[in-house]
Amino acid sequence: MWKDATEMAEAIRDKQVSPRELVEDAIEKIEAENPRLDALVSKRYEEALWCAESGNFAGKSFGGVPILIKDLGQTQASQPSTFGSRLFAKNKASQTDNYVKRLQELGFIILGRTNTPEFGFKNISDSSLHGPVNLPADISRNAGGSSGGAAAAVASGMVPIAGASDGGGSIRIPASFNGLIGLKPTRGRLPAGPGPYRGWQGASCHFALTKSVRDTRNLLMGMQTCQLESPFPLPLLDEDQLTSSLKKTLKIAFSTESPIGSLVSEDAREAVYRLVKQLEVLGHEVVELTRQPLDGIEAMKSYYIMNSVETAQMFDEIEAGFARDMKPKDMEIMTWAIFRSGQSIPAKVYSKVLQDWDRYSAQMALFHESYDLLLTPTVADIAPLHGQFDLKETLKDKLLHMDQFSMNEQQDLIWEMFAESLAWTPFTQQANLTGQPSISLPTYQTAAGFPIGVQLTAAKGREDLLLQVAQQLKENGLI
């Protein structure tokens, strides 16, 4: 009945519907759809109904609107927080983080937590703790990752909006597979902390998956912050920037080539080509790139080194908390391999990686002096089949014995471990390294009816430009 979260909030303000009615409706949809999709891993219905009855939603932009949050970060005091890991199957959060606090300040009512792969390492959601998340349009396929449960929940109509996070495409990838809008904001745009403020050295950030441009815009307006206590403070976007129409024509660069040289499906290419023609009709200058702005393979290798080191540090804390060493049986094989590979990387190598990220950011800042936006496919193909990226037994054995290999050999194994899945989603990671905002938009469907998103990336701090173009596409019936 309601198009999106913005319309729900308006209906509550106009007393067309009560928060309790919306919460009850969402619960009914969850109970009907979740057995088929496995999108939720924990529920808080009683608390949500109590909040709907007793909450004061006056003056709150999303007052009384039901929402789900991701079971990876996005902590809420006394609620389950498993990270998709068997180690934390019974874990409950000790505090509510700043991201969730801001959602509550905006008036959202939290109904539960969504499924994610272990520690968010994959572009699909298939944790051994909670099981795979099914694509609503075809349950033989995975809904994507790491915000797969969030995407399935929104795509199936359980809720109009769901919390998500993105450390290498984890908002944009499932947005593409599920036909949703997925914005990864600029590094530092959304509330972080308390405690860790630089998830994956700033590569990872939180936001949401939505069905409408205005929900994305209104949520960003309400969620944005300038945290001077964090390492990445960012000037706020003003309301006019976020709500005004596009006032100029743009120069947009595009490419359909994978930054790592892998195959890109004809449908993914066609999604971009069609949008290029439509953007030209709207008056924009669109130029095909003859070379990639960054060395994609070098950038991905630096990403894997970062991930290895950050995971090793994370497990130092986990081992201290459990007062014992971790063993392979404690986690999935991919997690074990990443964890152990981080033990052998010298500080000077990690320092060089972070310097490289600064260099990539500078290169992209220079790129955006010539081009307002970069257009690519979001992913190389439609949602993958369950089991499509399963590892070979010979590789699993090597990963299990990761400590027997040198640092370079370990990183080669990490590359091999992710090779097939990375080839499916090679376009999203660079914006995480550089800190730029990037959005996946649902402008294309294959002949079989599966969506493939297109990705637009802007200079740091220019979410307004992404949303203005998205609104222009919406007004012309292209989204």
NUVEXSE-981118 format. One record per residue (C-alpha): x, z, y; residue in three letters; residue number from 1. Coordinates in steps of 0.5 Angstrom, whole numbers. Each point is the difference from the previous one (the first is absolute). Layout:
% residues N
<<X; Z; Y>; "ALA"; NUM>;
...
//
This chain:
% residues 479
<<0; 0; 0>; "MET"; 1>;
<<6; 2; 5>; "TRP"; 2>;
<<5; -6; 1>; "LYS"; 3>;
<<6; 5; 1>; "ASP"; 4>;
<<2; 7; 2>; "ALA"; 5>;
<<-1; -2; 8>; "THR"; 6>;
<<-7; -1; -1>; "GLU"; 7>;
<<-1; 6; -5>; "MET"; 8>;
<<2; 4; 6>; "ALA"; 9>;
<<-4; -3; 5>; "GLU"; 10>;
<<-6; 1; -5>; "ALA"; 11>;
<<1; 7; 0>; "ILE"; 12>;
<<1; 1; 7>; "ARG"; 13>;
<<-7; -4; 1>; "ASP"; 14>;
<<-3; 5; -5>; "LYS"; 15>;
<<-2; -6; -5>; "GLN"; 16>;
<<4; 4; -6>; "VAL"; 17>;
<<3; 6; -1>; "SER"; 18>;
<<7; 2; -2>; "PRO"; 19>;
<<-3; 3; -6>; "ARG"; 20>;
<<-4; -6; -2>; "GLU"; 21>;
<<7; -5; 1>; "LEU"; 22>;
<<4; 5; -5>; "VAL"; 23>;
<<-6; 0; -5>; "GLU"; 24>;
<<0; -7; 0>; "ASP"; 25>;
<<8; -1; -1>; "ALA"; 26>;
<<0; 5; -5>; "ILE"; 27>;
<<-6; -4; -4>; "GLU"; 28>;
<<4; -6; 1>; "LYS"; 29>;
<<7; 3; -3>; "ILE"; 30>;
<<-4; 3; -6>; "GLU"; 31>;
<<-2; -7; -1>; "ALA"; 32>;
<<6; -4; 1>; "GLU"; 33>;
<<6; 5; -2>; "ASN"; 34>;
<<-1; 0; -7>; "PRO"; 35>;
<<1; -8; 0>; "ARG"; 36>;
<<6; 0; 5>; "LEU"; 37>;
<<4; 7; 0>; "ASP"; 38>;
<<1; 0; 7>; "ALA"; 39>;
<<-1; 7; 1>; "LEU"; 40>;
<<4; 6; -3>; "VAL"; 41>;
<<-3; 6; 3>; "SER"; 42>;
<<-7; 2; 3>; "LYS"; 43>;
<<-2; 5; 5>; "ARG"; 44>;
<<-8; -1; 1>; "TYR"; 45>;
<<-2; 7; 1>; "GLU"; 46>;
<<5; 1; 6>; "GLU"; 47>;
<<-2; -7; 3>; "ALA"; 48>;
<<-7; 1; -1>; "LEU"; 49>;
<<1; 7; 4>; "TRP"; 50>;
<<4; -3; 5>; "CYS"; 51>;
<<-6; -5; 1>; "ALA"; 52>;
<<-5; 5; 1>; "GLU"; 53>;
<<4; 5; 4>; "SER"; 54>;
<<5; -4; 4>; "GLY"; 55>;
<<0; -2; 8>; "ASN"; 56>;
<<1; -7; 0>; "PHE"; 57>;
<<-2; -1; 8>; "ALA"; 58>;
<<5; -4; 4>; "GLY"; 59>;
<<4; -2; -6>; "LYS"; 60>;
<<1; -8; -1>; "SER"; 61>;
<<-1; 0; -8>; "PHE"; 62>;
<<-4; 7; 0>; "GLY"; 63>;
<<-4; 1; -7>; "GLY"; 64>;
<<3; -7; -3>; "VAL"; 65>;
<<2; 1; -8>; "PRO"; 66>;
<<7; -2; -1>; "ILE"; 67>;
<<5; 1; -6>; "LEU"; 68>;
<<8; 1; 1>; "ILE"; 69>;
<<6; -2; -5>; "LYS"; 70>;
<<3; 5; -5>; "ASP"; 71>;
<<7; -1; 3>; "LEU"; 72>;
<<1; 4; 6>; "GLY"; 73>;
<<-6; 1; 4>; "GLN"; 74>;
<<0; 7; -2>; "THR"; 75>;
<<-6; 4; 1>; "GLN"; 76>;
<<1; 8; -1>; "ALA"; 77>;
<<-3; 2; -7>; "SER"; 78>;
<<-1; -7; -2>; "GLN"; 79>;
<<3; -3; -6>; "PRO"; 80>;
<<6; -4; 2>; "SER"; 81>;
<<3; -3; -6>; "THR"; 82>;
<<4; -6; 2>; "PHE"; 83>;
<<-2; -4; -6>; "GLY"; 84>;
<<5; 4; -4>; "SER"; 85>;
<<-1; 4; -6>; "ARG"; 86>;
<<5; 5; 3>; "LEU"; 87>;
<<-5; 2; 5>; "PHE"; 88>;
<<-7; -1; -4>; "ALA"; 89>;
<<-2; 7; 2>; "LYS"; 90>;
<<3; 0; 7>; "ASN"; 91>;
<<-4; 2; 6>; "LYS"; 92>;
<<3; -1; 7>; "ALA"; 93>;
<<2; 7; 4>; "SER"; 94>;
<<-2; -3; 7>; "GLN"; 95>;
<<-4; -6; 3>; "THR"; 96>;
<<5; -5; 3>; "ASP"; 97>;
<<-1; -3; 7>; "ASN"; 98>;
<<-3; -7; -2>; "TYR"; 99>;
<<-5; 4; -4>; "VAL"; 100>;
<<-1; 5; 6>; "LYS"; 101>;
<<-1; -6; 5>; "ARG"; 102>;
<<-5; -4; -5>; "LEU"; 103>;
<<-4; 7; 0>; "GLN"; 104>;
<<0; 0; 8>; "GLU"; 105>;
<<-3; -7; 0>; "LEU"; 106>;
<<-6; 3; -4>; "GLY"; 107>;
<<1; -3; -7>; "PHE"; 108>;
<<-2; 4; -6>; "ILE"; 109>;
<<5; -1; -6>; "ILE"; 110>;
<<-4; -1; -7>; "LEU"; 111>;
<<7; 0; -4>; "GLY"; 112>;
<<6; -3; -1>; "ARG"; 113>;
<<2; -7; -3>; "THR"; 114>;
<<4; -3; -6>; "ASN"; 115>;
<<7; -2; 1>; "THR"; 116>;
<<7; -2; -4>; "PRO"; 117>;
<<5; 6; -1>; "GLU"; 118>;
<<3; 2; 7>; "PHE"; 119>;
<<-3; -7; 3>; "GLY"; 120>;
<<6; -4; -3>; "PHE"; 121>;
<<-4; -6; -3>; "LYS"; 122>;
<<-4; -6; 3>; "ASN"; 123>;
<<-5; 2; -5>; "ILE"; 124>;
<<-4; 6; -2>; "SER"; 125>;
<<1; 2; -7>; "ASP"; 126>;
<<3; 7; 0>; "SER"; 127>;
<<0; 3; -7>; "SER"; 128>;
<<-3; 6; 2>; "LEU"; 129>;
<<-7; -3; 3>; "HIS"; 130>;
<<0; -7; -3>; "GLY"; 131>;
<<0; -7; 3>; "PRO"; 132>;
<<-5; -1; 6>; "VAL"; 133>;
<<-4; -6; -1>; "ASN"; 134>;
<<-2; -6; 5>; "LEU"; 135>;
<<-7; 1; 1>; "PRO"; 136>;
<<-1; -8; 0>; "ALA"; 137>;
<<3; 0; -7>; "ASP"; 138>;
<<2; 6; -4>; "ILE"; 139>;
<<5; -4; -4>; "SER"; 140>;
<<5; 0; 6>; "ARG"; 141>;
<<3; 6; 4>; "ASN"; 142>;
<<-2; 2; 7>; "ALA"; 143>;
<<7; 0; 3>; "GLY"; 144>;
<<4; 5; 2>; "GLY"; 145>;
<<2; 5; 2>; "SER"; 146>;
<<-7; 1; 4>; "SER"; 147>;
<<-4; -3; -6>; "GLY"; 148>;
<<-5; 5; -1>; "GLY"; 149>;
<<-1; 0; 8>; "ALA"; 150>;
<<-1; -7; -1>; "ALA"; 151>;
<<-5; 0; -6>; "ALA"; 152>;
<<-4; 5; 4>; "ALA"; 153>;
<<-1; -4; 6>; "VAL"; 154>;
<<-1; -6; -3>; "ALA"; 155>;
<<-5; 2; -5>; "SER"; 156>;
<<-4; 4; 6>; "GLY"; 157>;
<<1; 7; -2>; "MET"; 158>;
<<3; 1; 7>; "VAL"; 159>;
<<1; -4; 6>; "PRO"; 160>;
<<7; 2; 1>; "ILE"; 161>;
<<5; 4; -4>; "ALA"; 162>;
<<7; 3; 2>; "GLY"; 163>;
<<6; -4; -2>; "ALA"; 164>;
<<7; -1; 1>; "SER"; 165>;
<<5; -5; 0>; "ASP"; 166>;
<<8; 1; -2>; "GLY"; 167>;
<<1; -8; -2>; "GLY"; 168>;
<<-7; -3; 0>; "GLY"; 169>;
<<-4; 5; -3>; "SER"; 170>;
<<-6; -1; 5>; "ILE"; 171>;
<<1; -7; 1>; "ARG"; 172>;
<<1; -2; -7>; "ILE"; 173>;
<<-7; 3; -3>; "PRO"; 174>;
<<-3; -2; 6>; "ALA"; 175>;
<<1; -7; -2>; "SER"; 176>;
<<-2; 1; -7>; "PHE"; 177>;
<<-6; 3; 2>; "ASN"; 178>;
<<-2; -4; 6>; "GLY"; 179>;
<<1; 5; 5>; "LEU"; 180>;
<<3; 1; 7>; "ILE"; 181>;
<<7; 4; -1>; "GLY"; 182>;
<<4; 2; 6>; "LEU"; 183>;
<<7; 3; 0>; "LYS"; 184>;
<<1; 3; 6>; "PRO"; 185>;
<<6; 1; 4>; "THR"; 186>;
<<5; 5; -2>; "ARG"; 187>;
<<-2; 6; 4>; "GLY"; 188>;
<<-7; -2; 2>; "ARG"; 189>;
<<-3; 5; -5>; "LEU"; 190>;
<<0; 7; -1>; "PRO"; 191>;
<<6; 3; -5>; "ALA"; 192>;
<<2; 7; -2>; "GLY"; 193>;
<<0; 5; 0>; "PRO"; 194>;
<<6; 1; -4>; "GLY"; 195>;
<<3; -7; -2>; "PRO"; 196>;
<<-1; -5; 6>; "TYR"; 197>;
<<4; -6; -2>; "ARG"; 198>;
<<-3; -2; -7>; "GLY"; 199>;
<<5; -5; -3>; "TRP"; 200>;
<<4; 0; 6>; "GLN"; 201>;
<<-6; -2; 4>; "GLY"; 202>;
<<-2; -6; -5>; "ALA"; 203>;
<<-6; 4; -2>; "SER"; 204>;
<<-6; 1; 5>; "CYS"; 205>;
<<-8; 2; -1>; "HIS"; 206>;
<<-6; -4; 2>; "PHE"; 207>;
<<-6; -2; -3>; "ALA"; 208>;
<<-4; -6; -4>; "LEU"; 209>;
<<-6; -3; 4>; "THR"; 210>;
<<-5; -5; -1>; "LYS"; 211>;
<<0; -2; 8>; "SER"; 212>;
<<4; -1; 6>; "VAL"; 213>;
<<-3; 5; 4>; "ARG"; 214>;
<<0; 5; -5>; "ASP"; 215>;
<<8; -1; 0>; "THR"; 216>;
<<0; 0; 7>; "ARG"; 217>;
<<-4; 6; 1>; "ASN"; 218>;
<<4; 4; -5>; "LEU"; 219>;
<<6; -2; 3>; "LEU"; 220>;
<<-2; 2; 7>; "MET"; 221>;
<<-2; 7; -3>; "GLY"; 222>;
<<6; 1; -4>; "MET"; 223>;
<<6; -2; 4>; "GLN"; 224>;
<<5; 5; 3>; "THR"; 225>;
<<6; 1; 3>; "CYS"; 226>;
<<4; 6; -4>; "GLN"; 227>;
<<6; 2; 4>; "LEU"; 228>;
<<2; 4; -5>; "GLU"; 229>;
<<0; -6; -5>; "SER"; 230>;
<<6; -5; -1>; "PRO"; 231>;
<<-4; -5; 2>; "PHE"; 232>;
<<-4; 1; 7>; "PRO"; 233>;
<<-4; -6; 2>; "LEU"; 234>;
<<-4; -1; 7>; "PRO"; 235>;
<<-7; 0; -1>; "LEU"; 236>;
<<-4; -6; 0>; "LEU"; 237>;
<<-6; 0; 6>; "ASP"; 238>;
<<-7; -1; -2>; "GLU"; 239>;
<<0; -7; 4>; "ASP"; 240>;
<<6; -2; -4>; "GLN"; 241>;
<<-4; 1; -7>; "LEU"; 242>;
<<-7; -2; 3>; "THR"; 243>;
<<1; -6; 4>; "SER"; 244>;
<<0; -7; -2>; "SER"; 245>;
<<6; -5; -1>; "LEU"; 246>;
<<1; -2; 7>; "LYS"; 247>;
<<6; -5; -2>; "LYS"; 248>;
<<1; -5; -5>; "THR"; 249>;
<<6; 2; -4>; "LEU"; 250>;
<<6; -4; -4>; "LYS"; 251>;
<<0; 2; -7>; "ILE"; 252>;
<<5; -1; -5>; "ALA"; 253>;
<<-2; -1; -7>; "PHE"; 254>;
<<3; -1; -7>; "SER"; 255>;
<<-2; -1; -7>; "THR"; 256>;
<<6; 1; -3>; "GLU"; 257>;
<<2; 7; -4>; "SER"; 258>;
<<6; 3; 3>; "PRO"; 259>;
<<3; 2; -6>; "ILE"; 260>;
<<-1; -8; -3>; "GLY"; 261>;
<<-5; 2; -5>; "SER"; 262>;
<<-6; -5; -1>; "LEU"; 263>;
<<-6; 1; 4>; "VAL"; 264>;
<<-7; -3; -3>; "SER"; 265>;
<<-4; -6; 3>; "GLU"; 266>;
<<-5; 5; 2>; "ASP"; 267>;
<<4; 4; 4>; "ALA"; 268>;
<<3; -6; 4>; "ARG"; 269>;
<<-7; -3; 1>; "GLU"; 270>;
<<-2; 7; 3>; "ALA"; 271>;
<<5; -1; 5>; "VAL"; 272>;
<<-1; -7; 2>; "TYR"; 273>;
<<-7; 1; 1>; "ARG"; 274>;
<<1; 5; 5>; "LEU"; 275>;
<<5; -4; 3>; "VAL"; 276>;
<<-5; -5; 2>; "LYS"; 277>;
<<-5; 5; 2>; "GLN"; 278>;
<<5; 3; 5>; "LEU"; 279>;
<<2; -7; 3>; "GLU"; 280>;
<<-7; -1; 1>; "VAL"; 281>;
<<-1; 6; 4>; "LEU"; 282>;
<<6; -2; 4>; "GLY"; 283>;
<<6; 4; -3>; "HIS"; 284>;
<<7; -4; -1>; "GLU"; 285>;
<<2; 1; -7>; "VAL"; 286>;
<<7; -2; -3>; "VAL"; 287>;
<<2; 0; -7>; "GLU"; 288>;
<<7; 3; -1>; "LEU"; 289>;
<<6; -3; -3>; "THR"; 290>;
<<3; 6; -2>; "ARG"; 291>;
<<-2; 7; -1>; "GLN"; 292>;
<<2; 5; 6>; "PRO"; 293>;
<<3; 5; -5>; "LEU"; 294>;
<<4; -1; -6>; "ASP"; 295>;
<<-6; 3; -5>; "GLY"; 296>;
<<5; 1; -6>; "ILE"; 297>;
<<5; 4; 4>; "GLU"; 298>;
<<-6; 4; 3>; "ALA"; 299>;
<<-3; 2; -7>; "MET"; 300>;
<<6; 2; -3>; "LYS"; 301>;
<<1; 5; 6>; "SER"; 302>;
<<-7; 2; -1>; "TYR"; 303>;
<<1; 2; -7>; "TYR"; 304>;
<<6; 4; 2>; "ILE"; 305>;
<<-4; 4; 5>; "MET"; 306>;
<<-5; 1; -5>; "ASN"; 307>;
<<5; 2; -5>; "SER"; 308>;
<<3; 5; 4>; "VAL"; 309>;
<<-6; 3; 3>; "GLU"; 310>;
<<-3; 1; -7>; "THR"; 311>;
<<6; 4; -2>; "ALA"; 312>;
<<-1; 4; 6>; "GLN"; 313>;
<<-7; 1; -2>; "MET"; 314>;
<<2; 2; -7>; "PHE"; 315>;
<<5; 5; 2>; "ASP"; 316>;
<<-6; 4; 4>; "GLU"; 317>;
<<-4; -1; -6>; "ILE"; 318>;
<<5; 3; -5>; "GLU"; 319>;
<<1; 6; 5>; "ALA"; 320>;
<<-8; 1; -1>; "GLY"; 321>;
<<0; -1; -7>; "PHE"; 322>;
<<7; 4; -1>; "ALA"; 323>;
<<2; -5; -5>; "ARG"; 324>;
<<3; -7; -1>; "ASP"; 325>;
<<-5; -6; -1>; "MET"; 326>;
<<0; -4; -6>; "LYS"; 327>;
<<-2; -7; -2>; "PRO"; 328>;
<<-7; 3; -3>; "LYS"; 329>;
<<-2; 3; 7>; "ASP"; 330>;
<<-1; -6; 3>; "MET"; 331>;
<<-1; -8; -1>; "GLU"; 332>;
<<6; -4; -2>; "ILE"; 333>;
<<0; -4; 7>; "MET"; 334>;
<<0; 7; 4>; "THR"; 335>;
<<6; 3; -5>; "TRP"; 336>;
<<4; -7; 2>; "ALA"; 337>;
<<-1; 1; 7>; "ILE"; 338>;
<<2; 7; 0>; "PHE"; 339>;
<<6; 0; -4>; "ARG"; 340>;
<<2; -6; 4>; "SER"; 341>;
<<0; 4; 6>; "GLY"; 342>;
<<5; 5; -2>; "GLN"; 343>;
<<6; -5; 0>; "SER"; 344>;
<<-1; -3; 7>; "ILE"; 345>;
<<6; 2; 5>; "PRO"; 346>;
<<-2; 3; 7>; "ALA"; 347>;
<<4; -6; 3>; "LYS"; 348>;
<<-4; -5; -4>; "VAL"; 349>;
<<-7; 3; 2>; "TYR"; 350>;
<<2; 0; 7>; "SER"; 351>;
<<2; -7; 0>; "LYS"; 352>;
<<-7; -1; -2>; "VAL"; 353>;
<<-3; 3; 6>; "LEU"; 354>;
<<4; -3; 4>; "GLN"; 355>;
<<-2; -7; -3>; "ASP"; 356>;
<<-7; 2; 1>; "TRP"; 357>;
<<1; 1; 8>; "ASP"; 358>;
<<3; -7; 0>; "ARG"; 359>;
<<-6; -3; -3>; "TYR"; 360>;
<<-4; 3; 5>; "SER"; 361>;
<<4; -2; 5>; "ALA"; 362>;
<<0; -7; -3>; "GLN"; 363>;
<<-8; 0; 0>; "MET"; 364>;
<<0; 2; 7>; "ALA"; 365>;
<<4; -6; 2>; "LEU"; 366>;
<<-5; -4; -4>; "PHE"; 367>;
<<-6; 2; 3>; "HIS"; 368>;
<<3; -2; 7>; "GLU"; 369>;
<<-1; -7; -2>; "SER"; 370>;
<<-7; 1; -5>; "TYR"; 371>;
<<-5; 5; 1>; "ASP"; 372>;
<<-2; 1; -7>; "LEU"; 373>;
<<3; -2; -7>; "LEU"; 374>;
<<-6; -3; -5>; "LEU"; 375>;
<<2; 0; -7>; "THR"; 376>;
<<-5; 1; -7>; "PRO"; 377>;
<<-1; 8; -1>; "THR"; 378>;
<<2; -1; -7>; "VAL"; 379>;
<<2; -6; -5>; "ALA"; 380>;
<<-6; 0; -4>; "ASP"; 381>;
<<-7; 3; -2>; "ILE"; 382>;
<<0; 7; -3>; "ALA"; 383>;
<<4; 0; -6>; "PRO"; 384>;
<<-3; 2; -7>; "LEU"; 385>;
<<1; 7; -3>; "HIS"; 386>;
<<7; 0; -4>; "GLY"; 387>;
<<2; -6; 3>; "GLN"; 388>;
<<7; 3; 3>; "PHE"; 389>;
<<1; 5; -6>; "ASP"; 390>;
<<7; 0; -2>; "LEU"; 391>;
<<4; -2; -6>; "LYS"; 392>;
<<2; 5; -5>; "GLU"; 393>;
<<8; -2; 1>; "THR"; 394>;
<<-1; 1; 8>; "LEU"; 395>;
<<-3; 7; -1>; "LYS"; 396>;
<<5; 2; -5>; "ASP"; 397>;
<<5; -1; 6>; "LYS"; 398>;
<<-4; 3; 5>; "LEU"; 399>;
<<0; 6; -5>; "LEU"; 400>;
<<7; 0; 0>; "HIS"; 401>;
<<1; -1; 7>; "MET"; 402>;
<<6; 5; 1>; "ASP"; 403>;
<<4; -4; -4>; "GLN"; 404>;
<<1; -6; 5>; "PHE"; 405>;
<<4; 0; 6>; "SER"; 406>;
<<-4; 0; 7>; "MET"; 407>;
<<0; -8; 1>; "ASN"; 408>;
<<-2; -1; -8>; "GLU"; 409>;
<<-6; 5; 2>; "GLN"; 410>;
<<-2; -4; 6>; "GLN"; 411>;
<<0; -6; -4>; "ASP"; 412>;
<<-4; 4; -5>; "LEU"; 413>;
<<-5; 2; 5>; "ILE"; 414>;
<<-1; -7; 3>; "TRP"; 415>;
<<-1; -3; -7>; "GLU"; 416>;
<<-5; 6; -1>; "MET"; 417>;
<<-4; -2; 6>; "PHE"; 418>;
<<1; -8; 0>; "ALA"; 419>;
<<-6; -2; -3>; "GLU"; 420>;
<<-5; 4; 4>; "SER"; 421>;
<<4; -1; 7>; "LEU"; 422>;
<<0; -8; -1>; "ALA"; 423>;
<<-8; 2; 0>; "TRP"; 424>;
<<1; 3; 7>; "THR"; 425>;
<<6; -2; 3>; "PRO"; 426>;
<<-3; 0; 7>; "PHE"; 427>;
<<-1; 7; 2>; "THR"; 428>;
<<6; 4; 0>; "GLN"; 429>;
<<4; -2; 6>; "GLN"; 430>;
<<-5; 3; 5>; "ALA"; 431>;
<<1; 6; -3>; "ASN"; 432>;
<<8; 0; 1>; "LEU"; 433>;
<<-1; -2; 7>; "THR"; 434>;
<<-6; 4; 2>; "GLY"; 435>;
<<-4; -5; 2>; "GLN"; 436>;
<<-8; -1; 0>; "PRO"; 437>;
<<-3; -4; -5>; "SER"; 438>;
<<-7; -2; -2>; "ILE"; 439>;
<<-3; -3; -6>; "SER"; 440>;
<<-6; -4; 1>; "LEU"; 441>;
<<-6; -3; -5>; "PRO"; 442>;
<<0; -7; 2>; "THR"; 443>;
<<0; -4; -6>; "TYR"; 444>;
<<-3; 0; -7>; "GLN"; 445>;
<<2; -4; -6>; "THR"; 446>;
<<-4; -5; -4>; "ALA"; 447>;
<<-1; 6; -5>; "ALA"; 448>;
<<-2; 5; 6>; "GLY"; 449>;
<<6; 4; 0>; "PHE"; 450>;
<<2; 2; 7>; "PRO"; 451>;
<<7; -1; 3>; "ILE"; 452>;
<<2; 3; 6>; "GLY"; 453>;
<<4; -3; 6>; "VAL"; 454>;
<<5; 4; 3>; "GLN"; 455>;
<<2; 1; 8>; "LEU"; 456>;
<<6; 4; 2>; "THR"; 457>;
<<1; 1; 8>; "ALA"; 458>;
<<6; 4; 4>; "ALA"; 459>;
<<0; 7; -1>; "LYS"; 460>;
<<-6; 4; 4>; "GLY"; 461>;
<<-4; -7; 0>; "ARG"; 462>;
<<-6; 2; -4>; "GLU"; 463>;
<<-4; -2; 6>; "ASP"; 464>;
<<2; -7; -1>; "LEU"; 465>;
<<-2; 0; -8>; "LEU"; 466>;
<<-7; 3; 1>; "LEU"; 467>;
<<-1; -5; 6>; "GLN"; 468>;
<<2; -6; -4>; "VAL"; 469>;
<<-4; 3; -6>; "ALA"; 470>;
<<-6; 1; 5>; "GLN"; 471>;
<<0; -7; 2>; "GLN"; 472>;
<<0; -2; -7>; "LEU"; 473>;
<<-6; 4; -2>; "LYS"; 474>;
<<-4; -3; 6>; "GLU"; 475>;
<<2; -7; -2>; "ASN"; 476>;
<<-3; 2; -7>; "GLY"; 477>;
<<7; 0; -3>; "LEU"; 478>;
<<0; 7; -3>; "ILE"; 479>;
//
